[in-house]
């Protein structure tokens, strides 16, 4: 898995622009949560789909970015959580044990 680190709110504009051409996945991860660690590990053991960019957000270090995501995409905060961004909008989100690469693949197509 080639994570791109999401560390500041300005990157959300880059994500929105890139999402016109490809699906972007944002993974919101709490480094203090075992369920979040399990979800991250499950993603990393799976084959990522071609043409999808994966961003990793450390919620503990970058909570303001998570708040901006919640506001921008109108998706209530959860942790762990994935959001699929396409054309500047969240087209799918899932949290906790519902985070599965198979669902990312099916919604990214």
C-alpha positions as CSV (number, residue, x, y, z in Angstrom):
1,X,0.0,0.0,0.0
2,X,1.4,3.4,-1.0
3,X,-0.2,5.8,1.5
4,X,0.0,9.5,0.8
5,X,0.1,11.3,4.1
6,X,-2.8,13.8,4.7
7,X,-1.5,16.3,7.1
8,X,-3.1,19.7,6.3
9,X,-6.4,21.1,5.2
10,X,-4.9,22.6,2.0
11,X,-4.4,19.0,0.7
12,X,-8.2,18.6,0.5
13,X,-8.2,21.0,-2.4
14,X,-5.6,18.8,-4.2
15,X,-7.7,15.8,-3.4
16,X,-10.9,17.4,-4.8
17,X,-9.1,18.4,-8.0
18,X,-7.6,14.9,-8.5
19,X,-10.9,13.3,-7.8
20,X,-12.2,14.6,-11.2
21,X,-9.9,12.0,-12.9
22,X,-9.7,9.2,-10.3
23,X,-11.2,7.9,-7.1
24,X,-9.5,9.0,-3.9
25,X,-9.7,7.1,-0.7
26,X,-9.2,8.8,2.6
27,X,-8.5,6.5,5.6
28,X,-9.0,8.2,8.9
29,X,-6.9,6.3,11.5
30,X,-6.6,6.6,15.3
31,X,-3.2,5.4,16.4
32,X,-4.8,4.7,19.8
33,X,-7.5,2.3,18.7
34,X,-7.1,-1.4,18.1
35,X,-10.1,-1.6,15.7
36,X,-8.5,1.2,13.7
37,X,-5.2,-0.7,13.6
38,X,-7.0,-3.9,12.5
39,X,-8.8,-2.0,9.7
40,X,-5.5,-0.5,8.5
41,X,-3.7,-3.9,8.6
42,X,-6.6,-5.5,6.6
43,X,-6.3,-2.8,3.9
44,X,-2.5,-3.1,3.7
45,X,-2.8,-6.9,3.3
46,X,-5.2,-6.5,0.4
47,X,-4.5,-5.7,-3.3
48,X,-5.3,-2.0,-3.9
49,X,-7.1,-1.3,-7.1
50,X,-5.2,0.4,-10.0
51,X,-5.9,4.1,-10.5
52,X,-7.0,4.8,-6.9
53,X,-5.0,7.0,-4.6
54,X,-5.0,6.2,-0.9
55,X,-4.5,9.0,1.7
56,X,-3.7,8.2,5.3
57,X,-4.8,10.6,8.0
58,X,-3.5,10.2,11.6
59,X,-6.4,11.6,13.6
60,X,-4.5,12.1,16.8
61,X,-1.9,14.3,15.1
62,X,-4.2,16.0,12.6
63,X,-7.7,16.4,14.2
64,X,-8.3,19.7,12.4
65,X,-8.0,18.0,9.1
66,X,-10.6,15.4,10.2
67,X,-12.9,18.2,11.2
68,X,-12.5,19.8,7.8
69,X,-13.2,16.5,6.1
70,X,-16.4,16.2,8.1
71,X,-17.5,19.7,7.1
72,X,-16.4,19.5,3.4
73,X,-18.0,16.2,2.6
74,X,-20.9,16.3,5.1
75,X,-20.0,12.9,6.5
76,X,-20.1,12.5,10.4
77,X,-16.7,11.7,11.9
78,X,-16.0,8.1,12.8
79,X,-12.7,6.3,13.5
80,X,-11.6,4.3,11.8
81,X,-13.3,5.5,8.6
82,X,-12.8,5.5,4.9
83,X,-14.3,8.0,2.5
84,X,-14.2,7.6,-1.3
85,X,-14.0,10.9,-3.1
86,X,-15.1,11.3,-6.7
87,X,-15.7,14.7,-8.5
88,X,-15.2,16.5,-5.2
89,X,-17.9,14.6,-3.4
90,X,-17.9,11.6,-1.0
91,X,-19.6,8.8,-2.9
92,X,-19.1,6.1,-0.2
93,X,-18.0,5.9,3.4
94,X,-17.7,3.1,5.9
95,X,-16.3,2.7,9.4
96,X,-15.0,0.2,11.9
97,X,-15.3,-3.5,10.9
98,X,-17.2,-2.5,7.7
99,X,-13.9,-1.3,6.1
100,X,-13.1,-3.8,3.4
101,X,-11.0,-3.5,0.2
102,X,-13.6,-5.4,-1.7
103,X,-16.1,-2.6,-1.1
104,X,-13.6,0.0,-2.0
105,X,-13.0,-1.8,-5.3
106,X,-16.7,-2.1,-6.1
107,X,-17.4,1.6,-5.4
108,X,-14.3,2.9,-7.1
109,X,-15.2,1.4,-10.5
